[in-house]
Amino acid sequence: MGLFTAFDISATGMTAERYRMDIISENLANMNTTRTEDGTPYRRKVVVFEERSNKTPFAHVLDAKRDKYSGTGVKVTGVYEDEWTEMKMVYDPAHPDADENGYVMYPNVDAVTEFVNLIDASRGYEVNATAFEASKSMAQRGLTIGQA
């Protein structure tokens, strides 16, 4: 593994975790949104990561040359709506989005879950930043060894 590969892995990890924090912030900001553009309550969004690979059918022919330069790390595969968690039904007959029985359907966003995920994402970011700094320190130390 080369020096720049270590930088690349840490950088992709930090980028992915920062994006995850953005989506968690969006979920928290919309936890009381009962009507979106399509008329339904906001649905919680979840970010999915995947190992980053630059493999293409053509790359299989050139594996020996290409592997030296292809990056590794993590990438965001997609952002998906949470379809497995139930929406919250709250009795509030005065609310403009209440149904005929007086219940309002609120988003499936749970503040505690989102804050736990936010802590997890921030710790992941910190770990990648620490690994990046360690790689940078090793590179700087290697340059100073050559001067002595």
Disulfide bonds with the S-S distance in Angstrom:
none
